[in-house]
Amino acid sequence: NCEGCSITMELIFEGEAWLSIAFSEDGKMIGSEAVIGIPGSIPQKYMLGGYDVSVIQLMPEEQQTLTDASITATNGQTIMKFTKLMSEPGEIEILFGDNEFLWAHGSDATLAYHGNNRAAFILDLAAVGVAIGEEGATNPTDPPVEVEDNRGNVPNAIQGLGGGQDCTVKFCENELTTGFLQKYRINVPDGQDPETCDGCTIDMELIYDGEAWVSIGFSLNGRMIGSEAVIGIPGSTTLKYNLNGYTDNLVQPMPQE
């Protein structure tokens, strides 16, 4: 419930074209709100009423609240920067949690239909870390952690993330981020096919260069909320949890059974 919080964004495109980042409630373009930068002008806020340029409407002057907004196109690269209030009256709020964003860019500097140069994505600002002026806040210059997406890729997991290693015979390694290593081995009972394995188990070891609680979560969609995790807290037994939200009271141990 941060009053006056803002977010600074920078979009870097390898090419010279107009750029856009949009804020949505449902992941769809129509009805969302966007910041659009056109080289040669100042990035501004727009209402996206449809796919045709005629229904991309500039917001009223009193809603043009961006600060430090700029867009440059030089040497084959376009860079747009701006700072926006996260909560503004009558506008889609940017949350400290999951946000539905959309990006788009043109083929040149003239605002026109983007064609296939667009996509929706979810950004969890609580997961990547934000600085809110409190002790222990995450450094906002730290880059988001990028972990290879291997969901549904059983052979890749068995062979190891880099391939060439049988993870049913020995432990494979996956560096989650600097100073945080995952080691795992998949146990396949005799006579079982790894891809349809009945009774398979996985041995897992997490090694962190520091002293802290550690966790590995299992998700159907890559999001924290709704996923399940194993959490280890030094001095206590490692347990399984349901992750129902971002606050401690919503991280609940699974029933004893």
N, C-alpha and C positions, 0 to 999 in steps of 0.2 A: 504493500500500500504506500509506495514511495511517491510523495508529492514533490514535483520538480525534478524527478530523475530524467535523464536524457541518455540517448545512445548515439555514439559517433560511428558512422559507417564509411567505408572506402571501398569502391568497386573498381577493379582494375581489369580492363579488357584488352586483349592483344588484337588490336585493330582500331579503326577510327569510325565511331558510330555513336548513336544515342544510346543511353543506358537507363535501365529502370530497375528499382526494387519496390515490390508492392507488399502490402500488409492485408491479410485476408482472414475471414472468420471460418471459411470452409475450403480453402485451397483452390478456389476458382477465381478467374479473372474478374468476371462481371460482379460488381458490387464491392470490389476491393478498392483500396486507396494506395496511391503510389507516389514515389519521388522519381521524377523523370529528369534526366539531364541531357540537354542538347548542346553539342559543342558550339560555342559562340554566344551562349546565353547562360543564365544562372539556373541551377536545378530548382524545381518548384514542385509543389504538391498538387496531385490531380485526383479526380474521381474517375474510376474506370466503369463507364456505363455500358460498354459493349466492345466488340472487336474492331469496329470501324473508327478511324481517327476522329470523325465528327462527333463521337460520343465519349471521347476522352476529354473531360472537362477540367479546366483549371479551377482549383478551389478559390473561394473569395479571398480578397486581399488580407482580411483579418485572420485567416487561417494559414497564411504563408509565414509560418513561425520558424522555419529552418534557420540555423545560424552556421557560419563558417562554410557556406555552401559554394562549391566550385566544380567545374568540369573542364578538363583540358584534353586536347587530342594532339599529341606530338610524337613524331618519330614512330608512327605506326602503333601507338598505344593510347588508349583513352582511360582517364582516371577521374572518377566522380567521388567527391567527399561532401559530407554534411553531418550536422548534429541535429537531432530531432527529439522533442519531448516525448517520453514514452506514453504518457497519458494526457490527452487533450480533449476538451469537451466536444461531444458529437463525433468523435473519430475512433477508429479501431485502436484499441490499446495494445501496446507492446508489453509482454508479460515477462516476469522473472520465472520462466518455465517454458513450456512448449508454445511456439509461435508458428503460424502458417504464413510463410513468405512465398513470393513468386519473383523470379528474375526474368528479364528480357533485354534484348538488345537489337538494334537495327542492323541493316547491311551497310548503311552509311549514316551521315549526320542529319538526314532529313527524317523527321518523325513520320513513320508509316507502319503498316502491318508488319509484325515481327516474323511471321511465318513460323518455322520450327525452332526459332532462336528464343526459346522460353521453357521454363519448367517451374513446378511448385516444389517446395521443400520445407521441412520442419527443422527449426532451430530451437534447441532447448538452452535458453540463456542461463538457467540455473545449473546446467551440467557443464557448460564451457567455462563458467566462472565470471563473476562481475565484481567490481570494487564498489562498495557502498559506504566507504568511510568509517568502517568499524574494524576493530582489532581482529586480525586473522583473515581479512577479506582477501580474495584471490587477486593476484596481479593481473590487471586487464590487458597487459601487453603479452601475457603468455598465450601462445597459439592453442587453439582447440586440439585435443588429442585425436589423431586419426588412426583408426584401427581397421585393418583389412576386413571387409565383410565376407564371411565364409558361411553365411546361413544357408543350410540345405546342401552344402558341398561336402558330403561325407568322404569321397575319395581324397579330396584335398586335405581334410583333417587327418585322415589316416596316414597320408604320405608326408605330412608336415607342411607348414605354410610355405616353405621354400621348395618342397618336393624333394624326392630322392632319399627320403628317410621313412622307414616303416614305424609309425607311431603305435603299432600294436606290439612291437618288440622292445622298443626303448622309449624313453621320454623325449618328446619333441619340445621345442622352445618357441615362445612367441613373446617378443618384447612389446608390451602394451604401451609403454611410454618410457622415457628415460628414467632409469632407476626402478622400474617395476616390470618384473619378468614372470610370465606364466609358463609352467612346465606341465605337460599332460601326457598320459598314456591311455590308449583305448584297449579295454580288455574284452576280447571276443571269444565266447565259449566255443569249444570244439563243435564243428558241424554247422556253425552259423554263418550266414552271409552278412558282412559288415553293413550293407545298405538296408537290410531288413532285420536287424539283429535283435533277437529276443533274449533278454538277459544280459546284454552288454552293459558294462560299467566303464566309468572313466576315473582314473586317478589324476588328481590335480594338485599342483603346488604353486603357490604365489610367493614370490620373493621380492620384498620391497626394501630399498636402501634407506631405511629410516625406522622410527618406532611409531606405529599408528595402527588403527584398525584397517583391515583390508576386506575387499568384497569382490565377488564375481557374480554377475547377474545373468539370467537366462530370459530372453524376450522373444516374442513372436513378431514384433514390429520395430525393434531397435529403440524403443522408448523405455524410460525408467518406470513410469506409472503403469501398473498392471503386470510388471515382470516379477520374477522370483529370484532370490539371491541366496548365496551362502556368504555369511558375514562372520569374520573372525575378529574378536576383540581380545587383546592381550590380557591374560589373567582369567579368562572365561572360556567356556566350551564353544567351539564353532558350531553355528546353527543355521537352519534354513529359515528364510523370511519371505513374507509377501510385501512387495513395495507398492503401497497404495497412494503415496504422495511424497512431497519433498521434505516434510517436517518429520522430526524424530517419532512423534506419536503415531504417524501413519506407516511407519516401518514396523510391521508386526511379526513376531516369531510364529512360525507355523505350529499347529497343534502338536502335542507330544507324540501322537501316533504317526 
